[in-house]
Amino acid sequence: MNYPGDGEFSCDTTTMARAYSDDLRRKFLVAYERGRESLQQLSERFEVSLPYAKKIRQQLLRTGKMERVGQSRYGPVSRVTAAAESWLENRVGATPDATLAELRQGLGSALGIEISRSHLGRWLDRMQLRLKKSRSTPPSKTRKRAAANGKRGGTR
């Protein structure tokens, strides 16, 4: 493995950091409960950092478990449930020219779900649902600009 300062640096994925095993945690905490050594001394003996030793001690006091605490899901739980997805599929299938505002209002009245237009747009993208323009809508009244007849800029 190359080290910084040796010219090149490469990351060896086989030596990437991994969580310490529950067995190591248990042995560490049992040794601490015996009361013969401090967290500092135990962290040196078990070759772990002092902040890690403090962290697992706090987790033991908080949860009463020596094993790792399960990871929690990050962020809020989505309001777009399976029922909301089903409703959106049916609504977009029935009225593909509905606007995001109309769909948002429909979700609010039908299921009591309040989400922003941008969030609704992202969910429609994830669900691969597209809103289509109605063919019965009159064409735009804005006329296209005529192309300029004169040359602009340099030669091509």
C-alpha positions as CSV (number, residue, x, y, z in Angstrom):
1,M,0.0,0.0,0.0
2,N,1.3,3.5,-0.8
3,Y,1.2,6.2,1.8
4,P,0.8,9.9,1.3
5,G,4.1,11.5,0.6
6,D,5.4,8.4,-1.2
7,G,4.4,9.9,-4.5
8,E,1.1,8.0,-5.1
9,F,-1.8,7.3,-2.9
10,S,-4.2,4.4,-3.5
11,C,-7.1,3.4,-1.4
12,D,-7.1,-0.3,-0.5
13,T,-10.8,-1.3,0.0
14,T,-9.8,-4.4,1.9
15,T,-8.6,-2.3,4.8
16,M,-11.5,0.1,5.1
17,A,-13.0,0.8,8.5
18,R,-15.5,-1.7,9.8
19,A,-17.6,-1.7,13.0
20,Y,-16.0,-3.4,16.0
21,S,-17.6,-6.8,16.8
22,D,-20.2,-7.2,19.5
23,D,-17.8,-9.7,21.1
24,L,-15.1,-7.0,21.5
25,R,-17.7,-4.6,22.9
26,R,-18.9,-7.2,25.4
27,K,-15.3,-8.1,26.6
28,F,-14.5,-4.4,26.9
29,L,-17.6,-3.6,28.9
30,V,-17.2,-6.6,31.2
31,A,-13.6,-5.6,31.9
32,Y,-14.8,-2.1,32.7
33,E,-17.5,-3.4,35.1
34,R,-14.9,-5.3,37.1
35,G,-13.6,-1.9,38.1
36,R,-9.9,-2.6,38.0
37,E,-9.0,-0.3,35.1
38,S,-10.2,3.1,33.8
39,L,-11.7,3.6,30.4
40,Q,-8.4,5.2,29.3
41,Q,-6.4,2.1,30.4
42,L,-8.9,-0.3,28.8
43,S,-9.0,1.6,25.5
44,E,-5.2,1.3,25.3
45,R,-5.3,-2.4,26.2
46,F,-8.1,-3.2,23.7
47,E,-6.6,-0.8,21.1
48,V,-9.7,1.3,20.6
49,S,-10.0,5.0,20.9
50,L,-11.1,6.7,24.1
51,P,-14.1,8.4,22.5
52,Y,-15.2,5.0,21.3
53,A,-14.9,3.6,24.8
54,K,-16.9,6.5,26.2
55,K,-19.6,6.0,23.5
56,I,-20.2,2.3,24.1
57,R,-20.2,2.9,27.9
58,Q,-22.9,5.6,27.4
59,Q,-24.9,3.3,25.2
60,L,-24.7,0.6,27.9
61,L,-26.0,3.0,30.5
62,R,-28.8,4.3,28.2
63,T,-30.0,1.0,26.7
64,G,-28.8,-1.7,29.1
65,K,-27.4,-3.7,26.2
66,M,-23.8,-4.5,25.4
67,E,-24.5,-5.2,21.7
68,R,-24.5,-2.5,19.1
69,V,-27.5,-0.3,18.9
70,G,-29.5,-0.8,15.6
71,Q,-29.2,2.0,13.1
72,S,-32.2,4.3,12.9
73,R,-33.7,5.4,9.6
74,Y,-32.6,8.9,8.7
75,G,-35.1,11.6,7.9
76,P,-38.8,11.7,8.4
77,V,-41.1,8.9,7.3
78,S,-42.6,9.6,3.9
79,R,-46.2,10.7,3.8
80,V,-46.6,9.0,0.4
81,T,-47.9,5.6,1.4
82,A,-48.8,2.6,-0.7
83,A,-52.4,3.9,-0.7
84,A,-51.3,7.3,-2.0
85,E,-49.2,5.7,-4.7
86,S,-52.2,3.6,-5.8
87,W,-54.4,6.7,-5.8
88,L,-51.9,8.6,-7.9
89,E,-51.6,5.8,-10.4
90,N,-55.4,5.6,-10.8
91,R,-55.8,9.4,-10.9
92,V,-53.0,10.0,-13.5
93,G,-54.4,7.1,-15.6
94,A,-57.9,8.6,-15.6
95,T,-56.8,12.2,-16.1
96,P,-53.3,12.4,-17.5
97,D,-53.7,16.2,-18.1
98,A,-54.2,16.9,-14.4
99,T,-51.8,19.5,-13.0
100,L,-49.5,18.9,-10.0
101,A,-51.7,21.4,-8.0
102,E,-54.9,19.4,-8.9
103,L,-53.2,16.1,-7.9
104,R,-52.0,17.7,-4.7
105,Q,-55.5,18.9,-3.8
106,G,-56.9,15.5,-4.6
107,L,-54.4,13.8,-2.3
108,G,-55.4,16.2,0.4
109,S,-59.1,15.7,0.1
110,A,-59.1,12.0,-0.6
111,L,-56.4,10.7,1.8
112,G,-55.6,13.7,4.0
113,I,-52.0,13.8,2.7
114,E,-50.4,17.2,2.4
115,I,-47.2,17.4,0.4
116,S,-45.5,20.1,-1.7
117,R,-45.8,20.3,-5.5
118,S,-42.1,19.6,-5.9
119,H,-42.3,16.5,-3.6
120,L,-45.3,15.3,-5.6
121,G,-43.4,15.8,-8.8
122,R,-40.4,13.8,-7.5
123,W,-42.8,11.0,-6.5
124,L,-44.4,10.9,-9.9
125,D,-40.9,10.7,-11.4
126,R,-40.0,7.8,-9.1
127,M,-43.3,6.0,-10.0
128,Q,-42.5,6.7,-13.7
129,L,-45.9,8.5,-14.2
130,R,-46.0,11.3,-16.6
131,L,-48.5,14.1,-16.9
132,K,-49.6,14.6,-20.5
133,K,-51.0,17.7,-22.1
134,S,-54.6,17.5,-23.2
135,R,-55.0,17.5,-27.0
136,S,-58.2,19.5,-26.6
137,T,-56.3,22.5,-25.2
138,P,-56.2,25.4,-27.7
139,P,-52.8,26.3,-29.0
140,S,-50.8,29.0,-27.4
141,K,-51.6,32.5,-28.5
142,T,-47.9,33.5,-28.5
143,R,-46.6,33.5,-32.0
144,K,-43.2,32.2,-32.9
145,R,-40.7,34.9,-33.9
146,A,-39.8,34.9,-37.6
147,A,-36.2,34.1,-38.4
148,A,-33.9,37.1,-39.1
149,N,-33.1,37.5,-42.8
150,G,-29.8,39.3,-42.3
151,K,-26.5,37.8,-41.3
152,R,-25.3,38.2,-37.7
153,G,-21.9,37.8,-36.4
154,G,-18.9,36.5,-38.3
155,T,-18.8,34.2,-41.3
156,R,-19.5,30.5,-40.8
